[in-house]
């Protein structure tokens, strides 16, 4: 299960392309007691959105803030706590050749500046 209740997610795939890219809040799983508005092979989540989403219900289009979305069409977003932790504990950088060249050039520039400094001349 990729999504959980209360998480934010972005719609990455949809029957109505207008819904792609919209951020939704996952409210709960769709239950069988409800009138099944969508049939899908994965879990179906009931979501809420600040922007109206386009739904195709019984051949007519409706714009609602609340409705079902299959889990396969959702990509969970990390919360602020994750971003804060990631900022305090950054992943180690891979030192690629370009980065090494930039560091070497910076050291050479610093050394040239020291050599050209007249106050450090031993004359």
C-alpha positions, 0 to 999 in steps of 0.5 A: 500500500503506497498511500495512507489516510491523511497523506497528500498525493499528486495525481499522476494518471487519470481518465480525465487529463485535467486531473493530472498534476493536482494535489489531493488529500487522501481521506479513506479507502472506498468501501463496498457499502458505498455506491461503487463509482469506480471499478479498478483492480487496485485499492481505491481511495476517496480523496479531497482536493482544494481544486475541483476535479473532473469526474465522469459519472454515468456518462455525464461530467461533474466537477467535485472536490471529493471522489474516488481515485485508484491507488495506481494513479496516485503518487504520495508526497512526503510531508514537511517532517521528511523534508526537515529531516532530509535538510538536517541529514543530507545525502552524501554527494557523489564526487563526479569528475566535474566537481573535482575539476571545479575544486582543483580550479578553485584551489589553483585560483587561491594559490595564484592570488597568494603568489601575486599578493605583494604583501607576502613578497620575500624581497 
